[in-house]
Amino acid sequence: MLGAEAEDRALAELLAQGHTLLARNYRIPGGEIDLITDEGGVLVFSEVRQRGSAQFGSALESVTPRKLELMHKAALEYLMRERGRDDLPCRMQVISIEGTAQTGRLSITLIE
C-alpha cells in the first residue's frame, strides 16, 4: 500500500506525543483522512504526505486546496456519523516527511 510506511511513522510520532488512534484511512465518497486521533479530548485529523525528493515540490506543497476541502468534508462526516455532532474540539494538520518514510525529516503543520 502506497504511503503505508509514512503513515506508520506519522502514527508512531503521534502516539509518542500522547495521542490515541481512533481511525486510520477513514473514507467517505470523494474524501479520506489518513489518521484520526484524540489528543486530550481534541480530535486531530491528519493528512500524511511523504516525498523522496523536492524535485516536484515539498511534501507539504503537495497538499492542494482541493485536498484540504475534501479532508474538511470527511472530518465533518466523521464528526456527525461517529460522534453525533459537529461542534467538538478538533483540528486538522498535515504531517509531512521529506526523504525516506523511515528516516526523512518529519514536520507537523497545523491547518487554519
Secondary structure, DSSP 4 states (H G I P E B T S, - for coil): -TTHHHHHHHHHHHHHTT-EEEEEEEEETTEEEEEEEEETTEEEEEEEEEES-STT--TGGG--HHHHHHHHHHHHHHIIIIIS-S-S-EEEEEEEEES-TTTSEEEEEEE-
